[in-house]
Amino acid sequence: MSRKDLVDGSTAYKERKFTEAEELFRTAAERDPEGATAEGRTAQVFLARTLHSLFIGDRKNTGLAEQAIAEYKKALGMDKEDQGSYKAVAGLYENLARPEEWQAWVSQRANDASIKPQFRAEALTALTAKKNSCANEITDTEKTKKTVKRDGKDVFEFVKPEKAEDLARLQGCVSEGLSLIDQAVALEPADVSTAASTDPTTLTDAQLKAYSDTIKAFESARSYKASMTLQASRLAEMEGRTADRDRYKTEADDAKAKFTQLSELSRKYQAEIERRIAVAQEAANANKDK
């Protein structure tokens, strides 16, 4: 019965009959509230997604968002590594303009040592992104970012913001951002290095996806390591700490090179995924023509 509800519910969902889909998924989920079966866990996720879709269609109805959050959290209780449900809750908190709850939710994920390192790294990187934006709002302005001539070339010179509170905020965002992204980068597993020496065409679909997902998580972490270190260099220049400025610039260039290296590897794995999808689609089309 649950399988039938899932099939019928999926059909209704694809046809955008969300109310009908919700009823079918809810019925299936209620048969297995603990998520002891694959059908029960799938129904729980699908129920949350359907409520989420209903909210997207009627953003004034925040009650639907609240229901979706509650159902996504139930799904995570059944499978704590359900990254899709975790991200959906984070996205809904942002849509609802509830930054404190977003912060608490993502921080909880970042500190959960029982989940995969890449999932923690993604949460830490998301937290870092907020700190990087905070820093950039102060360092990337006409009053703090001046164009000057050095050795006959136009270069940027960074000066302190006029308000002391802005400088204090910048110092806090840089310090916290560096700490967060260092934690994320430190979680990078050996799988990332192994992926560089592995031929993706020799992997199973499951292995290929696992490698690709891990690479993408740490590609983002490496990117924000470069960005956050550059913010630290700007702050050091503002404060007249020339040696620190130069050291951070060197570290930022190194981090950028590491990010570029992983980005190229990510494209290589993604290309293989897309190749397999194209081959499967071609085979499906061939079978239709028979």
LODOMI-567769 format. One record per atom (N, C-alpha, C, O): z negated, x, y. Coordinates in steps of 0.001 Angstrom, whole numbers, padded with zeros to 6 digits, always signed. Layout:
N
ZXY/...
This chain:
290
+000000+000831-001206/+000000+000000+000000/+000000+000873+001268/+000699+000582+002238/-000797+001945+001233/-000858+002822+002401/+000477+003500+002633/+000931+003629+003770/+001108+003937+001539/+002422+004574+001684/+003422+003589+002296/+004213+003955+003165/+003379+002356+001838/+004296+001338+002376/+004027+001105+003857/+004960+000975+004650/+002750+001053+004229/+002403+000872+005639/+002897+002051+006479/+003349+001875+007610/+002804+003249+005913/+003278+004432+006634/+004787+004387+006841/+005288+004686+007925/+005498+004011+005791/+006965+003921+005885/+007362+002851+006895/+008190+003088+007774/+006757+001661+006759/+007089+000555+007668/+006661+000880+009097/+007355+000557+010061/+005502+001525+009208/+005014+001894+010535/+005913+002924+011205/+006160+002853+012409/+006405+003889+010414/+007310+004910+010951/+008621+004287+011426/+009178+004680+012451/+009098+003313+010663/+010327+002621+011066/+010112+001871+012372/+010953+001915+013271/+008983+001186+012468/+008668+000443+013699/+008526+001401+014883/+008968+001106+015993/+007904+002546+014626/+007700+003538+015695/+009050+004044+016210/+009267+004131+017419/+009953+004377+015284/+011276+004881+015675/+012046+003845+016478/+012849+004179+017349/+011782+002576+016167/+012454+001489+016891/+011686+001094+018150/+012007+000107+018811/+010645+001907+018468/+009802+001704+019657/+009058+000372+019642/+008736-000184+020693/+008791-000130+018448/+007954-001321+018291/+006520-000826+018078/+005968-000920+016981/+005939-000300+019152/+004671+000421+019032/+003493-000468+018630/+002606-000029+017898/+003480-001703+019101/+002379-002602+018740/+002380-002873+017237/+001333-002866+016591/+003567-003111+016697/+003696-003337+015253/+003319-002072+014483/+002629-002142+013466/+003771-000925+014967/+003459+000355+014315/+001958+000609+014331/+001387+001069+013342/+001326+000306+015458/-000123+000517+015565/-000874-000277+014501/-001778+000250+013853/-000505-001523+014323/-001189-002380+013338/-001038-001816+011932/-002001-001783+011166/+000166-001374+011594/+000418-000833+010254/-000345+000471+010026/-000951+000661+008972/-000315+001366+011009/-001016+002640+010860/-002535+002429+010831/-003248+003109+010093/-003017+001491+011631/-004465+001227+011656/-004937+000681+010303/-005995+001058+009800/-004141-000199+009739/-004479-000755+008423/-004544+000357+007372/-005478+000419+006573/-003544+001222+007388/-003510+002330+006423/-004687+003280+006637/-005288+003752+005672/-005013+003560+007887/-006121+004476+008194/-007459+003882+007763/-008340+004603+007295/-007608+002581+007920/-008873+001926+007561/-009127+001942+006063/-010274+001815+005634/-008086+002094+005261/-008271+002176+003811/-008907+003508+003403/-009506+003618+002333/-008769+004510+004263/-009300+005844+003938/-009907+006462+005196/-009364+007429+005730/-011029+005916+005678/-011623+006376+006944/-012113+007825+006919/-012301+008428+007976/-012320+008384+005740/-012786+009777+005634/-011632+010770+005529/-011842+011981+005600/-010413+010257+005359/-009259+011145+005239/-009239+011911+003933/-008833+013073+003893/-009677+011263+002862/-009722+011927+001556/-008335+012097+000955/-008139+012946+000086/-007376+011305+001406/-006003+011387+000875/-005039+011812+001970/-005327+011695+003161/-003890+012307+001538/-002862+012698+002508/-002400+011484+003306/-002127+011584+004502/-002314+010332+002629/-001898+009117+003315/-002888+008724+004411/-002492+008309+005500/-004183+008861+004107/-005205+008515+005088/-005151+009430+006302/-005264+008968+007438/-004980+010721+006066/-004920+011686+007177/-003665+011473+008022/-003704+011549+009250/-002550+011203+007336/-001293+010970+008055/-001380+009699+008891/-000938+009673+010039/-001947+008654+008316/-002088+007385+009032/-002937+007569+010284/-002644+006984+011327/-003991+008382+010182/-004879+008601+011325/-004136+009292+012480/-004278+008910+013641/-003354+010301+012141/-002577+011010+013167/-001530+010080+013779/-001353+010048+014996/-000841+009329+012927/+000211+008435+013420/-000369+007331+014305/+000255+006914+015281/-001562+006866+013956/-002216+005849+014787/-002485+006413+016179/-002216+005758+017186/-003018+007634+016228/-003306+008272+017516/-002023+008456+018326/-001998+008185+019527/-000966+008914+017672/+000303+009143+018383/+000891+007843+018925/+001481+007820+020005/+000724+006762+018164/+001257+005478+018610/+000515+004989+019843/+001136+004503+020788/-000803+005113+019842/-001587+004731+021017/-001224+005605+022217/-001177+005139+023355/-000970+006874+021935/-000546+007813+022977/+000785+007345+023585/+000955+007349+024804/+001715+006946+022725/+003022+006470+023200/+002882+005189+024017/+003590+004997+025006/+001971+004316+023602/+001718+003093+024364/+001190+003433+025756/+001556+002788+026739/+000336+004440+025834/-000200+004861+027138/+000907+005442+028015/+000967+005158+029211/+001781+006254+027423/+002885+006843+028189/+003768+005746+028786/+004315+005902+029878/+003896+004650+028066/+004685+003527+028564/+003964+002695+029606/+004589+001898+030305/+002650+002873+029717/+001851+002097+030678/+000679+002967+031133/-000457+002781+030697/+000977+003926+032024/-000020+004927+032404/-001196+004359+033199/-002221+005022+033353/-001050+003158+033694/-002177+002535+034388/-003238+002051+033400/-004398+001859+033763/-002829+001860+032161/-003751+001372+031136/-004467+002576+030518/-004122+003015+029421/-005462+003103+031227/-006173+004288+030757/-007003+004009+029506/-007417+004932+028805/-007240+002734+029238/-007961+002381+028019/-007203+002830+026781/-007802+003223+025780/-005881+002769+026859/-005053+003235+025741/-005211+004740+025543/-005244+005227+024413/-005309+005472+026657/-005518+006920+026574/-006856+007219+025920/-006964+008128+025097/-007881+006446+026291/-009210+006639+025707/-009172+006382+024199/-009774+007117+023417/-008462+005337+023811/-008349+005024+022381/-007608+006145+021641/-007992+006538+020539/-006543+006649+022267/-005774+007723+021644/-006635+008961+021465/-006593+009600+020413/-007416+009306+022481/-008305+010473+022391/-009272+010308+021232/-009480+011234+020448/-009860+009124+021127/-010833+008863+020053/-010182+009001+018682/-010782+009550+017758/-008954+008502+018551/-008276+008571+017255/-007815+009996+016937/-007858+010419+015782/-007379+010727+017947/-007017+012130+017729/-008242+012923+017269/-008139+013776+016387/-009380+012643+017859/-010601+013356+017463/-010990+013030+016023/-011507+013889+015309/-010744+011795+015597/-010987+011442+014197/-010067+012258+013289/-010480+012734+012231/-008811+012413+013721/-007844+013188+012938/-008294+014639+012823/-008166+015252+011764/-008817+015183+013908/-009309+016565+013889/-010546+016702+013006/-010791+017760+012427/-011323+015621+012909/-012475+015637+012015/-012045+015733+010562/-012786+016244+009723/-010849+015242+010262/-010306+015317+008908/-009611+016648+008653/-009606+017155+007531/-009024+017207+009708/-008314+018486+009605/-008489+019232+010922/-007752+018998+011880/-009468+020129+010965/-009807+020797+012230/-008709+021729+012727/-008727+022148+013884/-007751+022056+011857/-006657+022930+012285/-005408+022138+012671/-004312+022691+012757/-005588+020845+012899/-004488+019995+013365/-004247+020314+014842/-004806+019672+015732/-003410+021310+015078/-003163+021787+016431/-002481+020741+017306/-002698+020701+018517/-001664+019905+016698/-000997+018856+017459/-001986+017885+018077/-001849+017507+019241/-002989+017476+017294/-003991+016535+017813/-004857+017188+018880/-005190+016560+019885/-005220+018447+018663/-006012+019177+019672/-005264+019233+021009/-005836+018938+022058/-003978+019614+020963/-003195+019734+022192/-002986+018373+022858/-002950+018272+024084/-002850+017335+022044/-002654+015995+022596/-003882+015562+023397/-003745+014985+024476/-005066+015834+022884/-006299+015491+023609/-006371+016269+024918/-006695+015706+025964/-006069+017566+024857/-006086+018388+026068/-005108+017831+027103/-005424+017749+028290/-003915+017448+026633/-002911+016901+027539/-003353+015582+028158/-003102+015325+029336/-004010+014752+027362/-004481+013472+027883/-005581+013665+028920/-005614+012951+029922/-006474+014613+028696/-007503+014884+029700/-006867+015328+031017/-007339+014966+032095/-005800+016111+030922/-005112+016533+032153/-004414+015349+032811/-004461+015208+034033/-003769+014500+032022/-003107+013313+032568/-004096+012389+033269/-003770+011740+034263/-005300+012347+032733/-006333+011482+033295/-007076+012153+034448/-008000+011572+035018/-006667+013390+034792/-007296+014149+035878/-008799+014301+035653/-009613+013999+036527/-009146+014781+034444/-010554+015012+034106/-010722+016480+033720/-010880+016801+032542/-010687+017380+034724/-010713+018822+034466/-011961+019321+033749/-011887+020262+032959/-013106+018699+034019/-014332+019158+033361/-014260+018914+031859/-014670+019760+031063/-013735+017747+031478/-013623+017442+030054/-012544+018302+029392/-012674+018704+028236/-011467+018578+030155/-010433+019484+029644/-011041+020854+029377/-010821+021445+028320/-011801+021349+030334/-012422+022672+030222/-013354+022737+029014/-013326+023702+028251/-014171+021715+028849/-015120+021688+027732/-014384+021623+026395/-014761+022294+025434/-013328+020806+026346/-012557+020626+025112/-011872+021928+024699/-011959+022343+023543/-011197+022564+025641/-010464+023787+025335/-011419+024941+025044/-011148+025771+024176/-012532+024993+025766/-013532+026042+025527/-014134+025922+024134/-014372+026923+023458/-014375+024693+023718/-014902+024468+022367/-013939+025011+021316/-014354+025630+020336/-012652+024772+021535/-011625+025262+020611/-011583+026792+020624/-011468+027429+019578/-011677+027360+021805/-011612+028814+021952/-012775+029514+021253/-012639+030646+020789/-013908+028839+021182/-015112+029448+020606/-015335+029107+019142/-016333+029520+018551/-014410+028354+018551/-014574+027931+017156/-014059+029021+016207/-012860+029119+015945/-014975+029822+015706/-014595+030944+014833/-014144+030495+013450/-013723+031325+012644/-014222+029203+013161/-013848+028720+011825/-012362+028349+011731/-011879+028005+010652/-011639+028417+012849/-010218+028076+012811/-009374+029344+012873/-009901+030431+013108/-008070+029210+012665/-007177+030361+012652/-007199+031100+013995/-007325+030473+015047/-007078+032425+013960/-007121+033215+015193/-006098+032773+016235/-006394+032761+017430/-004889+032406+015783/-003870+032024+016757/-004225+030741+017489/-003823+030549+018636/-004983+029853+016830/-005392+028617+017495/-006435+028912+018572/-006402+028336+019659/-007360+029816+018251/-008339+030234+019261/-007639+030952+020410/-007966+030745+021579/-006668+031801+020062/-005944+032553+021091/-005204+031613+022032/-005164+031845+023241/-004613+030547+021478/-003907+029586+022328/-004861+028933+023318/-004516+028739+024483/-006059+028593+022855/-007042+027972+023745/-007503+028964+024815/-007611+028612+025990/-007772+030197+024405/-008189+031221+025363/-007093+031486+026392/-007381+031707+027569/-005848+031462+025951/-004727+031681+026857/-004590+030521+027833/-004276+030730+029005/-004822+029292+027358/-004775+028126+028243/-005843+028226+029330/-005595+027896+030489/-007032+028683+028942/-008105+028882+029920/-007736+029980+030912/-008016+029869+032105/-007103+031043+030408/-006663+032141+031265/-005625+031665+032274/-005643+032071+033437/-004719+030798+031817/-003658+030295+032702/-004251+029634+033941/-003709+029775+035037/-005354+028918+033778/-006019+028282+034926/-006549+029344+035885/-006435+029201+037103/-007126+030405+035335/-007673+031479+036169/-006552+032243+036874/-006702+032665+038021/-005438+032415+036181/-004297+033109+036785/-003735+032294+037954/-003391+032846+038999/-003646+030970+037761/-003175+030096+038840/-004128+030138+040023/-003703+030180+041177/-005414+030127+039724/-006438+030198+040769/-006262+031478+041581/-006293+031447+042811/-006078+032611+040887/-005902+033893+041570/-004609+033913+042375/-004582+034403+043504/-003553+033388+041802/-002245+033431+042458/-002213+032592+043727/-001509+032920+044683/-002977+031513+043728/-003046+030665+044915/-003589+031438+046114/-003334+031071+047261/-004334+032505+045848/-004928+033301+046923/-004105+034555+047211/-003928+034923+048372/-003605+035211+046173/-002889+036479+046382/-001439+036296+046800/-000866+037184+047429/-000833+035158+046462/+000593+034963+046733/+000805+034049+047938/+001428+032993+047830/+000281+034468+049079/+000453+033706+050317/+000966+034651+051408/+000896+035873+051276/+001476+034062+052472/+002001+034880+053574/+000912+035721+054228/+001190+036794+054765/-000318+035238+054185/-001412+035958+054844/-001991+037078+053991/-002639+037982+054518/-001768+037032+052688/-002343+038068+051816/-001288+038975+051197/-001615+040052+050697/-000025+038552+051224/+001059+039312+050600/+002065+039712+051687/+002914+038912+052079/+001962+040941+052164/+002787+041425+053264/+003908+042335+052745/+003726+043073+051777/+005042+042270+053392/+006148+043176+053069/+006102+044361+054025/+006153+044184+055242/+006003+045576+053473/+005927+046791+054287/+006921+047830+053758/+007444+047696+052652/+007168+048853+054555/+008074+049938+054166/+007266+051106+053590/+006304+051578+054197/+007680+051558+052406/+007095+052758+051811/+008219+053598+051240/+008988+053133+050399/+008310+054829+051698/+009383+055722+051249/+010753+055081+051445/+011661+055251+050632/+010878+054340+052546/+012155+053731+052872/+012468+052462+052101/+013571+051928+052215/+011523+051973+051323/+011749+050777+050524/+010781+049659+050926/+009648+049914+051334/+011259+048413+050801/+010385+047259+051032/+009494+047046+049812/+009985+046903+048692/+008185+047027+050039/+007227+046770+048956/+006177+045789+049457/+006000+045596+050660/+005484+045176+048502/+004426+044248+048879/+003103+044993+049044/+002778+045899+048278/+002361+044590+050056/+001012+045118+050285/+000068+043922+050312/+000333+042924+050981/-001022+044034+049586/-001953+042902+049483/-003199+043160+050319/-003839+044207+050217/-003522+042169+051151/-004683+042287+052042/-005651+041146+051758/-005270+040110+051213/-006899+041353+052133/-007929+040358+051858/-007626+039029+052550/-007080+039012+053654/-007976+037927+051909/-007849+036622+052582/-008830+036556+053753/-009835+037266+053774/-008531+035712+054705/-009367+035626+055894/-010773+035110+055582/-011752+035556+056179/-010860+034175+054649/-012149+033556+054344/-012869+034310+053226/-012284+034621+052189/-014145+034596+053460/-014944+035308+052461/-015054+034517+051163/-015102+035093+050076/-015094+033195+051287/-015222+032368+050081/-013965+032452+049217/-014035+032338+047993/-012802+032654+049871/-011564+032805+049097/-011565+034115+048323/-011106+034170+047182/-012081+035168+048946/-012170+036454+048257/-013134+036345+047077/-012856+036863+045995/-014263+035673+047286/-015248+035506+046212/-014643+034708+045056/-014873+035015+043886/-013870+033681+045402/-013225+032874+044354/-012202+033708+043586/-012102+033612+042363/-011447+034525+044315/-010468+035401+043681/-011155+036382+042738/-010684+036607+041623/-012251+036956+043173/-012986+037906+042329/-013453+037237+041043/-013357+037812+039959/-013961+036013+041179/-014425+035289+039994/-013292+034953+039045/-013425+035112+037831/-012164+034483+039598/-011025+034103+038749/-010447+035317+038024/-010074+035222+036855/-010372+036455+038710/-009840+037666+038087/-010776+038153+036982/-010333+038477+035880/-012059+038201+037282/-013026+038676+036296/-013044+037786+035053/-013001+038276+033925/-013107+036483+035274/-013155+035549+034151/-011827+035544+033385/-011810+035481+032156/-010717+035611+034124/-009407+035600+033476/-009182+036815+032593/-008652+036700+031488/-009585+037976+033083/-009449+039200+032290/-010289+039124+031019/-009846+039522+029941/-011498+038609+031162/-012384+038496+030001/-011791+037558+028955/-011814+037862+027762/-011262+036426+029397/-010687+035447+028476/-009460+035997+027762/-009333+035859+026545/-008558+036618+028514/-007316+037070+027881/-007558+038281+026987/-006842+038477+026005/-008554+039092+027315/-008888+040211+026417/-009389+039685+025078/-009106+040263+024029/-010138+038579+025121/-010588+037960+023869/-009403+037445+023065/-009364+037588+021843/-008433+036841+023758/-007256+036300+023078/-006441+037403+022415/-006062+037287+021249/-006171+038473+023158/-005361+039579+022631/-006068+040249+021459/-005418+040690+020511/-007397+040328+021518/-008166+040974+020446/-008077+040214+019131/-008357+040770+018069/-007686+038943+019199/-007580+038123+017988/-006246+038306+017262/-006048+037761+016176/-005335+039073+017861/-004005+039245+017262/-004118+039825+015853/-004635+040929+015682/-003641+039091+014841/-003779+039532+013450/-002707+040527+013036/-001729+040739+013753/-002899+041130+011881/-001928+042084+011351/-000591+041414+011078/+000442+042082+011033/-000606+040091+010894/+000633+039348+010634/+001691+039596+011702/+002888+039583+011415/+001240+039821+012936/+002191+040042+014029/+002934+041350+013818/+004151+041417+013992/+002194+042397+013442/+002829+043687+013157/+003707+043603+011910/+004790+044185+011856/+003220+042868+010912/+003981+042705+009677/+005304+041982+009938/+006328+042302+009335/+005266+041009+010840/+006460+040232+011153/+007570+041111+011712/+008750+040849+011481/+007194+042149+012442/+008192+043028+013051/+008976+043804+012004/+010133+044161+012229/+008350+044065+010860/+009023+044843+009807/+009506+043968+008655/+009932+044474+007617/+009437+042649+008847/+009856+041703+007808/+011200+041077+008164/+011443+040726+009319/+012055+040941+007183/+013342+040276+007382/+013120+038769+007267/+012823+038284+006175/+013251+038023+008348/+012966+036584+008293/+013854+035813+007315/+013470+034743+006843/+015024+036344+007011/+015914+035637+006079/+015379+035642+004657/+015838+034859+003826/+014401+036524+004354/+013836+036608+003007/+012632+035683+002824/+012104+035569+001718/+012200+035030+003886/+010991+034208+003831/+011290+032769+003411/+012392+032262+003615/+010291+032131+002827/+010405+030702+002556/+010290+029964+003888/+009883+030553+004890/+010642+028691+003905/+010540+027911+005145/+009104+027893+005664/+008865+028009+006866/+008148+027745+004739/+006738+027694+005142/+006291+029030+005736/+005590+029061+006748/+006697+030128+005107/+006334+031450+005617/+006976+031702+006977/+006346+032252+007881/+008222+031298+007108/+008942+031492+008360/+008255+030754+009509/+008093+031299+010601/+007856+029513+009250/+007175+028727+010286/+005827+029354+010644/+005464+029435+011817/+005088+029796+009619/+003775+030391+009868/+003892+031645+010734/+003139+031824+011692/+004840+032504+010386/+005061+033714+011179/+005464+033354+012607/+004931+033906+013570/+006409+032425+012733/+006920+032044+014046/+005824+031480+014935/+005730+031837+016110/+004986+030594+014378/+003900+029989+015157/+002909+031047+015629/+002437+031005+016765/+002600+031996+014747/+001652+033055+015104/+002227+033943+016197/+001534+034287+017155/+003490+034313+016052/+004140+035161+017051/+004132+034485+018423/+003823+035117+019433/+004477+033191+018448/+004535+032465+019724/+003178+032423+020417/+003096+032553+021638/+002115+032241+019638/+000774+032183+020220/+000427+033490+020920/-000107+033487+022028/+000730+034591+020275/+000364+035882+020856/+001408+036391+021850/+001110+037264+022665/+002615+035860+021788/+003605+036135+022832/+003061+035620+024168/+003127+036309+025186/+002526+034405+024145/+001950+033828+025358/+000719+034613+025814/+000522+034834+027008/-000105+035030+024851/-001299+035803+025200/-000912+037120+025862/-001514+037517+026859/+000085+037792+025311/+000525+039065+025898/+001100+038851+027299/+000915+039685+028185/+001795+037737+027493/+002363+037437+028804/+001259+037292+029847/+001352+037849+030941/+000215+036538+029502/-000876+036329+030457/-001747+037568+030623/-002407+037731+031650/-001752+038440+029622/-002436+039723+029782/-001761+040504+030911/-002436+041092+031755/-000434+040505+030921/+000299+041199+031983/+000046+040542+033342/-000200+041229+034333/+000106+039219+033382/-000080+038505+034649/-001484+038676+035209/-001667+038895+036406/-002466+038572+034332/-003858+038665+034784/-004197+040083+035243/-004950+040271+036199/-003640+041072+034559/-003884+042465+034947/-003227+042757+036293/-003758+043532+037088/-002087+042148+036550/-001423+042303+037845/-002278+041694+038961/-002357+042238+040063/-002915+040560+038660/-003821+039962+039646/-004993+040899+039940/-005443+041002+041082/-005481+041578+038908/-006578+042537+039102/-006128+043693+039988/-006908+044202+040793/-004864+044110+039839/-004313+045176+040678/-004244+044733+042136/-004556+045508+043040/-003838+043498+042361/-003766+042969+043729/-005154+042933+044366/-005331+043319+045522/-006120+042468+043604/-007484+042403+044124/-007996+043805+044456/-008610+044009+045503/-007748+044756+043581/-008198+046128+043822/-007579+046682+045101/-008247+047377+045867/-006312+046378+045331/-005653+046841+046554/-006286+046202+047787/-006489+046870+048801/-006593+044930+047701/-007251+044241+048816/-008583+044891+049167/-008967+044975+050334/-009272+045343+048137/-010606+045907+048342/-010596+047423+048568/-011648+048055+048672/-009395+047989+048642/-009288+049415+048910/-009630+050307+047735/-009928+051487+047918/-009591+049758+046527/-009883+050548+045321/-008552+051067+044761/-008014+050531+043792/-008044+052114+045392/-006707+052619+045088/-006556+053059+043638/-005546+052759+043000/-007545+053766+043114/-007458+054246+041729/-007404+053071+040758/-006636+053090+039796/-008224+052042+041013/-008210+050855+040151/-006876+050125+040278/-006334+049637+039286/-006350+050052+041498/-005055+049401+041705/-003976+050056+040847/-003212+049378+040159/-003930+051380+040901/-002902+052110+040143/-003109+051977+038635/-002152+051856+037871/-004384+052002+038222/-004673+051874+036788/-004259+050499+036281/-003651+050376+035217/-004593+049470+037048/-004225+048114+036634/-002712+047919+036635/-002181+047203+035786/-002018+048545+037573/-000554+048434+037596/+000048+049048+036334/+000972+048492+035739/-000480+050188+035939/-000001+050841+034717/-000276+049962+033499/+000579+049808+032628/-001483+049386+033449/-001842+048510+032335/-000969+047252+032317/-000598+046764+031250/-000645+046733+033501/+000194+045535+033590/+001608+045839+033085/+002212+045028+032382/+002123+047005+033449/+003463+047392+032968/+003471+047546+031446/+004429+047157+030778/+002396+048117+030911/+002293+048284+029459/+002200+046922+028771/+002835+046690+027743/+001402+046029+029351/+001259+044681+028781/+002581+043924+028837/+002918+043185+027911/+003329+044107+029925/+004627+043442+030049/+005597+043945+028985/+006360+043167+028412/+005564+045250+028724/+006443+045824+027696/+006100+045264+026320/+006991+044975+025521/+004806+045113+026047/+004375+044562+024764/+004775+043091+024640/+005145+042626+023562/+004694+042368+025758/+005114+040970+025759/+006611+040873+025473/+007036+040054+024658/+007408+041705+026140/+008858+041691+025953/+009223+041974+024502/+010114+041340+023938/+008529+042928+023911/+008763+043284+022507/+008518+042091+021590/+009307+041818+020685/+007416+041383+021835/+007085+040238+020985/+007998+039051+021277/+008297+038255+020387/+008433+038936+022517/+009342+037859+022884/+010669+038006+022147/+011248+037016+021700/+011146+039235+022022/+012388+039490+021287/+012217+039160+019807/+013130+038630+019173/+011047+039475+019263/+010766+039156+017865/+010703+037643+017660/+011176+037124+016649/+010112+036942+018633/+010021+035485+018566/+011407+034857+018534/+011648+033919+017774/+012318+035368+019354/+013683+034849+019374/+014380+035082+018029/+015153+034243+017567/+014099+036215+017419/+014694+036537+016118/+014265+035524+015059/+015088+035052+014274/+012980+035193+015040/+012471+034231+014066/+012968+032822+014383/+013304+032060+013476/+013015+032480+015659/+013492+031155+016045/+014960+030984+015686/+015382+029898+015289/+015729+032039+015822/+017157+031988+015477/+017342+031679+013996/+018245+030931+013621/+016484+032257+013156/+016578+031996+011717/+016190+030553+011408/+016800+029918+010548/+015181+030032+012102/+014788+028628+011915/+015954+027710+012280/+016279+026779+011544/+016573+027985+013418/+017691+027152+013871/+018895+027281+012943/+019620+026309+012730/+019111+028475+012388/+020217+028664+011442/+020020+027783+010214/+020961+027155+009730/+018776+027745+009713/+018495+026948+008520/+018652+025454+008807/+019138+024701+007962/+018244+025038+009984/+018397+023629+010360/+019876+023256+010404/+020276+022187+009943/+020682+024163+010969/+022125+023915+011065/+022762+023834+009679/+023620+022988+009430/+022331+024725+008779/+022867+024725+007416/+022500+023418+006706/+023329+022815+006024/+021242+022993+006879/+020792+021753+006239/+021547+020547+006793/+021907+019636+006047/+021784+020547+008095/+022506+019438+008719/+023959+019389+008247/+024526+018323+008006/+024533+020579+008126/+025913+020672+007649/+026043+020146+006222/+027003+019450+005890/+025056+020489+005378/+025053+020021+003988/+024875+018499+003943/+025513+017813+003144/+023998+017984+004811/+023781+016542+004851/+025048+015809+005280/+025385+014759+004732/+025738+016366+006253/+026987+015743+006724/+028066+015773+005641/+028835+014825+005482/+028103+016889+004894/+029073+017029+003802/+028829+015979+002722/+029769+015398+002181/+027556+015746+002417/+027211+014757+001388/+027571+013341+001831/+027936+012498+001012/+027464+013091+003139/+027818+011767+003655/+029299+011478+003476/+029710+010344+003230/+030095+012548+003609/+031545+012392+003534/+032069+012226+002103/+033227+011864+001897/+031207+012493+001122/+031661+012400-000278/+031771+010943-000736/+032138+010683-001882/
